[in-house]
């Protein structure tokens, strides 16, 4: 049992800040993000104890986090809102200079626009551009083919650019 605790402790250390940041971006409240993140790791620990072998702990924890955020909004009856305070930090070698300029040109327009995107597009953009997560990992979390995630990422970015132009 001690070996399992040590393994999970390493997983915790590796993912705590990433999971917290993802949750915080979704709920926009430090206190709520801390509570949800704590619950994510409690659920993760319970599953890890019983299964002992989780092939992709990151994808596993992000899926718990995503479901926990959905549950939180269901309980509160609120609309899902994403904080985009860190949007200027979006960086990806696959994004063009034009795209970077659009994303950093008017942060307030980006903030307003991202709220209007579908939840899945918000998640994919956050995971890929802010968390620097590979398409394959996002596909596992969302239980969709990688090709579908690429298309959704492209569409989400395109939709975001169009919304920014309109504002």
C-alpha positions as CSV (number, residue, x, y, z in Angstrom):
1,X,0.0,0.0,0.0
2,X,2.9,2.4,0.7
3,X,4.2,1.9,-2.8
4,X,0.8,2.9,-4.2
5,X,0.8,6.0,-2.0
6,X,4.2,7.0,-3.3
7,X,3.2,6.5,-6.9
8,X,0.0,8.6,-6.5
9,X,2.0,11.2,-4.6
10,X,4.2,11.6,-7.7
11,X,1.2,11.8,-9.9
12,X,-0.3,14.4,-7.5
13,X,2.9,16.5,-7.6
14,X,3.0,16.3,-11.4
15,X,-0.6,17.3,-12.0
16,X,-1.9,19.4,-9.1
17,X,-1.1,22.8,-10.6
18,X,-2.3,21.8,-14.1
19,X,-5.6,20.5,-12.8
20,X,-6.1,23.5,-10.6
21,X,-5.4,25.9,-13.4
22,X,-7.9,24.1,-15.7
23,X,-10.6,24.1,-13.0
24,X,-9.9,27.7,-12.1
25,X,-10.2,28.8,-15.8
26,X,-13.6,27.1,-15.9
27,X,-15.1,28.3,-12.6
28,X,-13.2,31.7,-12.2
29,X,-13.1,31.4,-8.4
30,X,-10.1,30.4,-6.3
31,X,-12.1,28.9,-3.5
32,X,-14.3,26.8,-5.7
33,X,-11.3,25.8,-7.9
34,X,-9.5,24.6,-4.7
35,X,-12.5,22.6,-3.6
36,X,-13.1,21.0,-7.0
37,X,-9.4,20.2,-7.4
38,X,-9.3,18.6,-4.0
39,X,-12.3,16.4,-4.9
40,X,-10.6,15.5,-8.2
41,X,-7.6,14.1,-6.4
42,X,-9.7,12.4,-3.8
43,X,-11.7,10.6,-6.6
44,X,-8.4,9.9,-8.4
45,X,-6.9,8.4,-5.3
46,X,-10.0,6.2,-4.7
47,X,-9.8,4.9,-8.3
48,X,-6.1,4.5,-8.2
49,X,-6.2,2.5,-5.0
50,X,-8.7,0.1,-6.5
51,X,-7.3,-0.2,-10.0
52,X,-3.6,0.4,-9.2
53,X,-2.9,0.7,-13.0
54,X,-4.0,3.7,-14.8
55,X,-2.4,4.0,-18.2
56,X,-2.6,7.8,-18.6
57,X,-3.0,9.5,-15.2
58,X,-3.1,13.0,-16.8
59,X,-6.0,12.2,-19.1
60,X,-7.7,10.3,-16.2
61,X,-7.4,13.3,-13.8
62,X,-8.5,15.8,-16.5
63,X,-11.6,13.7,-17.2
64,X,-12.5,13.7,-13.5
65,X,-11.9,17.5,-13.4
66,X,-14.0,18.1,-16.5
67,X,-16.8,16.0,-15.1
68,X,-16.5,17.7,-11.7
69,X,-16.8,21.1,-13.3
70,X,-19.9,20.0,-15.2
71,X,-21.4,18.6,-12.0
72,X,-20.6,21.9,-10.2
73,X,-22.5,23.9,-12.8
74,X,-25.4,21.5,-12.8
75,X,-25.7,21.9,-9.1
76,X,-25.5,25.6,-9.2
77,X,-27.7,25.9,-12.3
78,X,-25.2,28.4,-13.8
79,X,-23.8,28.9,-17.3
80,X,-20.3,27.6,-17.8
81,X,-17.9,30.6,-17.8
82,X,-14.2,30.6,-18.6
83,X,-11.8,33.1,-17.2
84,X,-9.4,34.2,-19.9
85,X,-7.0,36.3,-17.8
86,X,-4.1,34.3,-19.2
87,X,-5.2,34.5,-22.9
88,X,-2.1,36.6,-23.8
89,X,0.0,33.6,-22.8
90,X,-1.5,31.5,-25.5
91,X,1.4,30.2,-27.6
92,X,1.8,27.4,-30.1
93,X,4.3,26.9,-32.9
94,X,1.4,25.7,-35.1
95,X,-0.4,29.0,-34.8
96,X,0.4,31.7,-37.4
97,X,1.7,35.1,-36.6
98,X,-1.6,36.5,-37.7
99,X,-3.5,34.3,-35.3
100,X,-1.1,35.4,-32.5
101,X,-1.7,39.0,-33.3
102,X,-5.5,38.5,-33.2
103,X,-5.3,36.7,-29.9
104,X,-3.2,39.3,-28.2
105,X,-4.5,42.4,-29.9
106,X,-7.5,42.9,-27.6
107,X,-7.6,40.8,-24.6
108,X,-11.0,42.1,-23.5
109,X,-12.5,41.1,-26.9
110,X,-11.0,37.7,-26.5
111,X,-12.4,37.3,-23.0
112,X,-15.9,38.3,-24.1
113,X,-15.7,36.1,-27.2
114,X,-14.5,32.9,-25.5
115,X,-17.5,33.0,-23.3
116,X,-19.6,32.6,-26.4
117,X,-17.9,29.4,-27.6
118,X,-19.3,25.9,-27.1
119,X,-18.0,24.3,-23.9
120,X,-16.1,21.7,-25.8
121,X,-14.3,24.3,-27.9
122,X,-13.4,26.2,-24.7
123,X,-12.0,23.0,-23.2
124,X,-10.0,22.1,-26.3
125,X,-8.5,25.6,-26.7
126,X,-7.6,25.8,-23.0
127,X,-6.0,22.3,-22.9
128,X,-4.1,22.8,-26.2
129,X,-3.0,26.4,-26.0
130,X,-2.8,27.1,-22.3
131,X,-1.9,23.6,-20.9
132,X,0.2,22.7,-24.0
133,X,-1.6,19.4,-24.1
134,X,-1.1,17.2,-27.2
135,X,-4.1,16.4,-29.4
136,X,-3.8,12.7,-28.6
137,X,-4.3,13.4,-24.8
138,X,-7.2,15.7,-25.4
139,X,-8.8,13.0,-27.6
140,X,-8.5,10.5,-24.7
141,X,-10.0,12.9,-22.2
142,X,-12.9,13.6,-24.5
143,X,-13.2,10.1,-25.8
144,X,-13.1,11.2,-29.4
145,X,-10.8,10.4,-32.3
146,X,-7.7,12.7,-32.6
147,X,-8.9,13.8,-36.1
148,X,-12.1,15.1,-34.6
149,X,-10.2,17.0,-31.9
150,X,-8.0,18.6,-34.6
151,X,-11.1,19.7,-36.5
152,X,-12.8,21.0,-33.3
153,X,-9.6,22.9,-32.4
154,X,-9.5,24.5,-35.8
155,X,-13.2,25.3,-35.7
156,X,-13.0,26.7,-32.2
157,X,-10.1,29.0,-33.1
158,X,-11.9,30.1,-36.3
159,X,-15.1,30.8,-34.4
160,X,-13.1,32.7,-31.7
161,X,-11.4,34.8,-34.4
162,X,-14.8,35.6,-36.0
163,X,-16.3,36.5,-32.7
164,X,-13.4,38.8,-32.0
165,X,-13.8,40.6,-35.3
166,X,-17.5,41.2,-34.6
167,X,-16.8,42.8,-31.2
